[in-house]
Amino acid sequence: MRIGILISGRGSNMAAIIDAVASGEIPDSTVEVVISDKADAAGFAKAVSERHFPVQSKSASAKYSRKASRSPFSLYMNTMLR
């Protein structure tokens, strides 16, 4: 199963999911992408450096403003999660 993780801050739930995949608790799975609407989400650093897990970090806020509309961000997430 391919997993995409949505984060908004520290990434504590993301870390638990990554650990569960690594330990086999979530079998036959890989974490494919970490997405946030906050470019400075601390979870990005955790995903890449602290967890030593091969994930691609993307921030939607570089392309779309949260204040403008949720529709462009939803389209971005849909594209990234395919």
N, C-alpha and C positions, 0 to 999 in steps of 0.2 A: 504494500500500500504506500502510495506517495502522500506525504503529509506537508501541508503548508501551515505555518504558524503565524497568527496575527498577534502583534504585541502593541502595547501603548506606553510601556514604562520599563521597569527593571528587568522584566523577562523571567520572573521566578517560575511561572507556570511553563514557560517555554523550556527552561532548564529541566524541569521534571519530565516533560515529554521527551526531550533529547536523551535523558538518562534512561527512561523506560524503553526507548527504541534501542539504545546501545546495549542494554542488559537483556534484551529479548522479551521483556514484559509486554511490549507491543511487537509481536512477531512479524517477520516478513515486511518490514516497513523501513522507509528512509525519509528523513526530513529534507525536503527539496528547496524550500524558500522560507524566509522570515520577512514579514511585511509589517510596516508601521506607517501611520499617517504623521508620525513625529520624527523628523530627521535626526533629532538628538536623543532618541530613546536609548536608555542605557543597556537595554537588552541586546542591541546590535553588537556592542563590544563583547558582551557575555557570549553571544552566539558564535562569534568568530574567534576570539582569543582565549577566553577562560574555558570554554567547553571543548575546544580543539575538535570541533565537529564540522564537517564539510557542508556548510550552508551558504547560500547566496543571500546577502542582506540587501533589501531594497527599501527605499523610503518614498512613499507617494507624495510627501509634502514638497519634494523637490519639483514635482510636476504640477501638482494640484493643491489649491488652497482649501483647507477644511472649512473656512468661512464662506467660500463661494457656493459650493453645492456638493452634496454627497454623490450625485450621479457620476461625475468624472472619476472620483475615487473608487466608486463601486466598479466602474468599467476597468480601471487600472487593476484592482484586485482580481477581477474575473480573468483578465489577461494573464496575470502572474500565476494564478492557481491552475491554469490549464496544463 
